[in-house]
Amino acid sequence: QVQLVESGGGLVQAGGSLRLSCTASGSIFSITTMGWYRQAPGKQRELVASITTSGPTNYVDSVKGRFTISRDNAKNTVYLQMNSLKPEDTAVYYCNIVGYWRSYWGQGTQVTVSS
């Protein structure tokens, strides 16, 4: 059974950095896109960043230039380097991995940015 294990969230001051990691345990057939979503209280979940198997990335406008998504295909791991964090980045962050048959979600990790 596949599980996505996230780590790296926490409390940080505005302007600080955090690095999120998400590793899939178990085998996922034909992984394509890996991504990070976030959900703030009272708001809908939104796509933060995604990366395809061959490397092209996509970012929501609010994080461009501050966040970097990367992946290690051999380890079935996706990372999100978050720099220059702002209070509005506060949310629960979820990783998502899309396989041939279905997509998988992590349990979520809290990121809190204090002003």
DOSEVEX-165157 format. One record per atom (N, C-alpha, C): x, z, y; residue in one letter; residue number from 1; atom name. Coordinates in steps of 0.001 Angstrom, whole numbers. Layout:
N
[pt [X; Z; Y]; A; NUM; CA]
...
END
This chain:
115
[pt [847; 0; -1188]; Q; 1; N]
[pt [0; 0; 0]; Q; 1; CA]
[pt [886; 0; 1243]; Q; 1; C]
[pt [577; -840; 2193]; V; 2; N]
[pt [1390; -986; 3389]; V; 2; CA]
[pt [1016; 65; 4419]; V; 2; C]
[pt [2025; 672; 4986]; Q; 3; N]
[pt [1827; 1588; 6110]; Q; 3; CA]
[pt [2806; 1214; 7209]; Q; 3; C]
[pt [2368; 1310; 8435]; L; 4; N]
[pt [3244; 1106; 9576]; L; 4; CA]
[pt [3557; 2474; 10169]; L; 4; C]
[pt [4828; 2771; 10260]; V; 5; N]
[pt [5270; 4072; 10760]; V; 5; CA]
[pt [5916; 3875; 12124]; V; 5; C]
[pt [5330; 4495; 13121]; E; 6; N]
[pt [5818; 4380; 14495]; E; 6; CA]
[pt [6605; 5623; 14880]; E; 6; C]
[pt [7536; 5426; 15792]; S; 7; N]
[pt [8286; 6553; 16331]; S; 7; CA]
[pt [8770; 6203; 17729]; S; 7; C]
[pt [9183; 7218; 18462]; G; 8; N]
[pt [9817; 6993; 19754]; G; 8; CA]
[pt [8987; 7353; 20966]; G; 8; C]
[pt [7728; 7709; 20782]; G; 9; N]
[pt [6931; 8091; 21929]; G; 9; CA]
[pt [7327; 9456; 22451]; G; 9; C]
[pt [6738; 9835; 23569]; G; 10; N]
[pt [7045; 11143; 24132]; G; 10; CA]
[pt [6698; 11219; 25588]; G; 10; C]
[pt [7228; 12258; 26213]; L; 11; N]
[pt [7008; 12518; 27641]; L; 11; CA]
[pt [8266; 12153; 28416]; L; 11; C]
[pt [8093; 11390; 29463]; V; 12; N]
[pt [9234; 10969; 30271]; V; 12; CA]
[pt [8818; 10924; 31731]; V; 12; C]
[pt [9761; 11114; 32620]; Q; 13; N]
[pt [9478; 11022; 34047]; Q; 13; CA]
[pt [9430; 9556; 34484]; Q; 13; C]
[pt [8724; 9321; 35542]; A; 14; N]
[pt [8661; 7972; 36099]; A; 14; CA]
[pt [10080; 7456; 36368]; A; 14; C]
[pt [10294; 6193; 36003]; G; 15; N]
[pt [11626; 5609; 36134]; G; 15; CA]
[pt [12476; 5725; 34885]; G; 15; C]
[pt [12022; 6521; 33943]; G; 16; N]
[pt [12772; 6726; 32716]; G; 16; CA]
[pt [12518; 5636; 31687]; G; 16; C]
[pt [13114; 5835; 30511]; S; 17; N]
[pt [13038; 4837; 29440]; S; 17; CA]
[pt [12650; 5483; 28118]; S; 17; C]
[pt [12001; 4698; 27286]; L; 18; N]
[pt [11715; 5076; 25919]; L; 18; CA]
[pt [11851; 3839; 25049]; L; 18; C]
[pt [12161; 4057; 23770]; R; 19; N]
[pt [12224; 2954; 22818]; R; 19; CA]
[pt [11317; 3274; 21645]; R; 19; C]
[pt [10327; 2434; 21441]; L; 20; N]
[pt [9421; 2598; 20324]; L; 20; CA]
[pt [9896; 1760; 19142]; L; 20; C]
[pt [9692; 2301; 17948]; S; 21; N]
[pt [10013; 1573; 16717]; S; 21; CA]
[pt [8811; 1593; 15797]; S; 21; C]
[pt [8668; 563; 15007]; C; 22; N]
[pt [7573; 489; 14042]; C; 22; CA]
[pt [8094; -237; 12805]; C; 22; C]
[pt [8057; 456; 11680]; T; 23; N]
[pt [8551; -114; 10428]; T; 23; CA]
[pt [7437; -157; 9402]; T; 23; C]
[pt [7348; -1279; 8727]; A; 24; N]
[pt [6351; -1428; 7668]; A; 24; CA]
[pt [6947; -977; 6345]; A; 24; C]
[pt [6270; -31; 5713]; S; 25; N]
[pt [6665; 360; 4362]; S; 25; CA]
[pt [5789; -379; 3375]; S; 25; C]
[pt [6363; -892; 2326]; G; 26; N]
[pt [5600; -1761; 1449]; G; 26; CA]
[pt [5815; -3207; 1839]; G; 26; C]
[pt [5318; -4096; 1041]; S; 27; N]
[pt [5561; -5522; 1236]; S; 27; CA]
[pt [4387; -6182; 1955]; S; 27; C]
[pt [4711; -6944; 2982]; I; 28; N]
[pt [3708; -7741; 3693]; I; 28; CA]
[pt [4063; -9202; 3486]; I; 28; C]
[pt [3140; -9955; 2927]; F; 29; N]
[pt [3397; -11352; 2622]; F; 29; CA]
[pt [3344; -12203; 3883]; F; 29; C]
[pt [4449; -12926; 4108]; S; 30; N]
[pt [4489; -13914; 5167]; S; 30; CA]
[pt [4123; -13352; 6545]; S; 30; C]
[pt [4947; -12427; 7034]; I; 31; N]
[pt [4731; -11862; 8365]; I; 31; CA]
[pt [4901; -12934; 9422]; I; 31; C]
[pt [3986; -12959; 10362]; T; 32; N]
[pt [4107; -13889; 11488]; T; 32; CA]
[pt [4368; -13096; 12765]; T; 32; C]
[pt [3349; -12787; 13495]; T; 33; N]
[pt [3513; -12133; 14781]; T; 33; CA]
[pt [3576; -10616; 14631]; T; 33; C]
[pt [4457; -10016; 15409]; M; 34; N]
[pt [4517; -8557; 15554]; M; 34; CA]
[pt [4231; -8240; 17009]; M; 34; C]
[pt [3551; -7137; 17225]; G; 35; N]
[pt [3210; -6818; 18611]; G; 35; CA]
[pt [2975; -5355; 18853]; G; 35; C]
[pt [2875; -5026; 20120]; W; 36; N]
[pt [2545; -3676; 20567]; W; 36; CA]
[pt [1321; -3751; 21472]; W; 36; C]
[pt [381; -2873; 21233]; Y; 37; N]
[pt [-809; -2703; 22051]; Y; 37; CA]
[pt [-798; -1292; 22614]; Y; 37; C]
[pt [-1615; -1073; 23630]; R; 38; N]
[pt [-1772; 273; 24146]; R; 38; CA]
[pt [-3209; 502; 24583]; R; 38; C]
[pt [-3574; 1774; 24547]; Q; 39; N]
[pt [-4917; 2153; 24967]; Q; 39; CA]
[pt [-4833; 3433; 25781]; Q; 39; C]
[pt [-5219; 3324; 27040]; A; 40; N]
[pt [-5262; 4484; 27927]; A; 40; CA]
[pt [-6652; 5094; 27859]; A; 40; C]
[pt [-6779; 6358; 28207]; P; 41; N]
[pt [-8095; 7015; 28164]; P; 41; CA]
[pt [-9132; 6245; 28974]; P; 41; C]
[pt [-10273; 5981; 28368]; G; 42; N]
[pt [-11355; 5309; 29066]; G; 42; CA]
[pt [-11168; 3811; 29238]; G; 42; C]
[pt [-10101; 3269; 28652]; K; 43; N]
[pt [-9844; 1836; 28801]; K; 43; CA]
[pt [-9805; 1153; 27441]; K; 43; C]
[pt [-9943; -146; 27463]; Q; 44; N]
[pt [-9866; -917; 26230]; Q; 44; CA]
[pt [-8414; -1083; 25807]; Q; 44; C]
[pt [-8243; -1271; 24503]; R; 45; N]
[pt [-6893; -1541; 23997]; R; 45; CA]
[pt [-6460; -2921; 24511]; R; 45; C]
[pt [-5190; -2967; 24959]; E; 46; N]
[pt [-4674; -4227; 25479]; E; 46; CA]
[pt [-3351; -4576; 24822]; E; 46; C]
[pt [-3102; -5862; 24708]; L; 47; N]
[pt [-1823; -6336; 24198]; L; 47; CA]
[pt [-750; -6121; 25251]; L; 47; C]
[pt [322; -5474; 24856]; V; 48; N]
[pt [1444; -5234; 25768]; V; 48; CA]
[pt [2493; -6327; 25599]; V; 48; C]
[pt [2871; -6590; 24350]; A; 49; N]
[pt [3917; -7574; 24074]; A; 49; CA]
[pt [3797; -8038; 22641]; A; 49; C]
[pt [4213; -9266; 22408]; S; 50; N]
[pt [4224; -9795; 21046]; S; 50; CA]
[pt [5427; -10695; 20863]; S; 50; C]
[pt [5813; -10873; 19597]; I; 51; N]
[pt [6966; -11719; 19276]; I; 51; CA]
[pt [6682; -12435; 17966]; I; 51; C]
[pt [6967; -13720; 17958]; T; 52; N]
[pt [6713; -14499; 16751]; T; 52; CA]
[pt [7924; -14445; 15824]; T; 52; C]
[pt [7780; -15005; 14659]; T; 53; N]
[pt [8854; -14989; 13677]; T; 53; CA]
[pt [10107; -15666; 14208]; T; 53; C]
[pt [9929; -16751; 14930]; S; 54; N]
[pt [11080; -17506; 15433]; S; 54; CA]
[pt [11620; -16967; 16732]; S; 54; C]
[pt [10928; -16012; 17350]; G; 55; N]
[pt [11493; -15342; 18510]; G; 55; CA]
[pt [10757; -15404; 19829]; G; 55; C]
[pt [9936; -16402; 20109]; P; 56; N]
[pt [9236; -16419; 21401]; P; 56; CA]
[pt [8412; -15155; 21615]; P; 56; C]
[pt [8444; -14690; 22876]; T; 57; N]
[pt [7774; -13453; 23222]; T; 57; CA]
[pt [6687; -13698; 24261]; T; 57; C]
[pt [5807; -12710; 24349]; N; 58; N]
[pt [4716; -12761; 25315]; N; 58; CA]
[pt [4507; -11355; 25827]; N; 58; C]
[pt [4324; -11214; 27154]; Y; 59; N]
[pt [4139; -9901; 27762]; Y; 59; CA]
[pt [2929; -9910; 28691]; Y; 59; C]
[pt [2261; -8787; 28765]; V; 60; N]
[pt [1248; -8625; 29787]; V; 60; CA]
[pt [1966; -8546; 31140]; V; 60; C]
[pt [1359; -9065; 32171]; D; 61; N]
[pt [2031; -9179; 33469]; D; 61; CA]
[pt [2566; -7837; 33972]; D; 61; C]
[pt [1848; -6767; 33717]; S; 62; N]
[pt [2213; -5463; 34283]; S; 62; CA]
[pt [3525; -4902; 33726]; S; 62; C]
[pt [4026; -5443; 32622]; V; 63; N]
[pt [5258; -4915; 32037]; V; 63; CA]
[pt [6409; -5920; 32083]; V; 63; C]
[pt [6148; -7103; 32558]; K; 64; N]
[pt [7205; -8125; 32602]; K; 64; CA]
[pt [8384; -7641; 33434]; K; 64; C]
[pt [9574; -7835; 32890]; G; 65; N]
[pt [10777; -7399; 33581]; G; 65; CA]
[pt [11144; -5955; 33323]; G; 65; C]
[pt [10246; -5204; 32694]; R; 66; N]
[pt [10528; -3784; 32404]; R; 66; CA]
[pt [10586; -3500; 30901]; R; 66; C]
[pt [9756; -4191; 30142]; F; 67; N]
[pt [9685; -3968; 28690]; F; 67; CA]
[pt [10305; -5145; 27956]; F; 67; C]
[pt [10916; -4856; 26813]; T; 68; N]
[pt [11478; -5897; 25960]; T; 68; CA]
[pt [11086; -5644; 24517]; T; 68; C]
[pt [10492; -6647; 23896]; I; 69; N]
[pt [10120; -6539; 22497]; I; 69; CA]
[pt [11164; -7275; 21659]; I; 69; C]
[pt [11473; -6709; 20501]; S; 70; N]
[pt [12411; -7352; 19591]; S; 70; CA]
[pt [12003; -7004; 18164]; S; 70; C]
[pt [12598; -7695; 17211]; R; 71; N]
[pt [12227; -7458; 15823]; R; 71; CA]
[pt [13431; -7655; 14919]; R; 71; C]
[pt [13405; -6962; 13799]; D; 72; N]
[pt [14399; -7119; 12747]; D; 72; CA]
[pt [13623; -7542; 11501]; D; 72; C]
[pt [13658; -8825; 11195]; N; 73; N]
[pt [12839; -9338; 10090]; N; 73; CA]
[pt [13278; -8766; 8744]; N; 73; C]
[pt [14564; -8517; 8605]; A; 74; N]
[pt [15060; -7992; 7332]; A; 74; CA]
[pt [14543; -6580; 7071]; A; 74; C]
[pt [14248; -5861; 8136]; K; 75; N]
[pt [13772; -4478; 8005]; K; 75; CA]
[pt [12278; -4356; 8258]; K; 75; C]
[pt [11597; -5469; 8488]; N; 76; N]
[pt [10159; -5429; 8824]; N; 76; CA]
[pt [9895; -4421; 9941]; N; 76; C]
[pt [10703; -4494; 10970]; T; 77; N]
[pt [10640; -3529; 12067]; T; 77; CA]
[pt [10500; -4258; 13391]; T; 77; C]
[pt [9676; -3692; 14253]; V; 78; N]
[pt [9513; -4207; 15606]; V; 78; CA]
[pt [9810; -3075; 16582]; V; 78; C]
[pt [10458; -3422; 17681]; Y; 79; N]
[pt [10853; -2438; 18694]; Y; 79; CA]
[pt [10211; -2787; 20035]; Y; 79; C]
[pt [10072; -1765; 20861]; L; 80; N]
[pt [9659; -1982; 22250]; L; 80; CA]
[pt [10520; -1107; 23125]; L; 80; C]
[pt [11425; -1729; 23851]; Q; 81; N]
[pt [12256; -1023; 24824]; Q; 81; CA]
[pt [11499; -987; 26144]; Q; 81; C]
[pt [11239; 211; 26626]; M; 82; N]
[pt [10456; 380; 27853]; M; 82; CA]
[pt [11333; 1033; 28907]; M; 82; C]
[pt [11600; 313; 29967]; N; 83; N]
[pt [12405; 807; 31078]; N; 83; CA]
[pt [11565; 907; 32337]; N; 83; C]
[pt [12072; 1632; 33299]; S; 84; N]
[pt [11377; 1787; 34596]; S; 84; CA]
[pt [9918; 2151; 34382]; S; 84; C]
[pt [9690; 3126; 33554]; L; 85; N]
[pt [8326; 3501; 33212]; L; 85; CA]
[pt [7578; 4045; 34416]; L; 85; C]
[pt [6285; 3766; 34436]; K; 86; N]
[pt [5407; 4187; 35518]; K; 86; CA]
[pt [4282; 5050; 34939]; K; 86; C]
[pt [3688; 5909; 35762]; P; 87; N]
[pt [2577; 6717; 35254]; P; 87; CA]
[pt [1459; 5870; 34641]; P; 87; C]
[pt [1258; 4685; 35160]; E; 88; N]
[pt [198; 3827; 34621]; E; 88; CA]
[pt [524; 3256; 33246]; E; 88; C]
[pt [1741; 3473; 32756]; D; 89; N]
[pt [2091; 3088; 31398]; D; 89; CA]
[pt [1639; 4133; 30377]; D; 89; C]
[pt [1150; 5259; 30866]; T; 90; N]
[pt [699; 6312; 29969]; T; 90; CA]
[pt [-446; 5815; 29096]; T; 90; C]
[pt [-280; 5957; 27777]; A; 91; N]
[pt [-1271; 5466; 26826]; A; 91; CA]
[pt [-810; 5800; 25413]; A; 91; C]
[pt [-1693; 5567; 24474]; V; 92; N]
[pt [-1288; 5557; 23068]; V; 92; CA]
[pt [-884; 4125; 22729]; V; 92; C]
[pt [309; 3997; 22184]; Y; 93; N]
[pt [846; 2682; 21843]; Y; 93; CA]
[pt [721; 2452; 20332]; Y; 93; C]
[pt [232; 1281; 19982]; Y; 94; N]
[pt [15; 915; 18582]; Y; 94; CA]
[pt [808; -334; 18244]; Y; 94; C]
[pt [1465; -333; 17115]; C; 95; N]
[pt [2101; -1563; 16675]; C; 95; CA]
[pt [1139; -2324; 15774]; C; 95; C]
[pt [1334; -3605; 15727]; N; 96; N]
[pt [492; -4493; 14937]; N; 96; CA]
[pt [1376; -5543; 14276]; N; 96; C]
[pt [1191; -5740; 12999]; I; 97; N]
[pt [1949; -6755; 12260]; I; 97; CA]
[pt [959; -7657; 11557]; I; 97; C]
[pt [1090; -8934; 11777]; V; 98; N]
[pt [175; -9908; 11205]; V; 98; CA]
[pt [833; -10564; 9984]; V; 98; C]
[pt [198; -10397; 8837]; G; 99; N]
[pt [653; -11033; 7619]; G; 99; CA]
[pt [-235; -12214; 7278]; G; 99; C]
[pt [39; -12805; 6137]; Y; 100; N]
[pt [-722; -13998; 5743]; Y; 100; CA]
[pt [-2196; -13668; 5519]; Y; 100; C]
[pt [-2477; -12523; 4894]; W; 101; N]
[pt [-3839; -12165; 4493]; W; 101; CA]
[pt [-4562; -11333; 5524]; W; 101; C]
[pt [-3841; -10515; 6308]; R; 102; N]
[pt [-4507; -9592; 7226]; R; 102; CA]
[pt [-3489; -9041; 8194]; R; 102; C]
[pt [-3987; -8324; 9199]; S; 103; N]
[pt [-3085; -7636; 10113]; S; 103; CA]
[pt [-3125; -6145; 9832]; S; 103; C]
[pt [-2057; -5493; 10212]; Y; 104; N]
[pt [-1898; -4062; 9962]; Y; 104; CA]
[pt [-1660; -3346; 11277]; Y; 104; C]
[pt [-2107; -2093; 11341]; W; 105; N]
[pt [-1962; -1291; 12545]; W; 105; CA]
[pt [-1231; 10; 12231]; W; 105; C]
[pt [-413; 419; 13190]; G; 106; N]
[pt [191; 1739; 13106]; G; 106; CA]
[pt [-798; 2797; 13540]; G; 106; C]
[pt [-394; 4043; 13384]; Q; 107; N]
[pt [-1283; 5161; 13688]; Q; 107; CA]
[pt [-1315; 5484; 15181]; Q; 107; C]
[pt [-388; 4934; 15916]; G; 108; N]
[pt [-338; 5185; 17355]; G; 108; CA]
[pt [667; 6262; 17702]; G; 108; C]
[pt [1331; 6073; 18820]; T; 109; N]
[pt [2268; 7066; 19328]; T; 109; CA]
[pt [2010; 7251; 20823]; T; 109; C]
[pt [1961; 8493; 21248]; Q; 110; N]
[pt [1625; 8801; 22639]; Q; 110; CA]
[pt [2838; 8610; 23539]; Q; 110; C]
[pt [2631; 7906; 24628]; V; 111; N]
[pt [3629; 7777; 25694]; V; 111; CA]
[pt [3002; 8338; 26963]; V; 111; C]
[pt [3656; 9336; 27524]; T; 112; N]
[pt [3175; 9961; 28742]; T; 112; CA]
[pt [4264; 9881; 29794]; T; 112; C]
[pt [3922; 9314; 30937]; V; 113; N]
[pt [4879; 9170; 32034]; V; 113; CA]
[pt [4401; 10025; 33193]; V; 113; C]
[pt [5210; 10995; 33564]; S; 114; N]
[pt [4842; 11901; 34647]; S; 114; CA]
[pt [5393; 11378; 35970]; S; 114; C]
[pt [4661; 11659; 37023]; S; 115; N]
[pt [5080; 11180; 38360]; S; 115; CA]
[pt [5956; 12187; 39040]; S; 115; C]
END
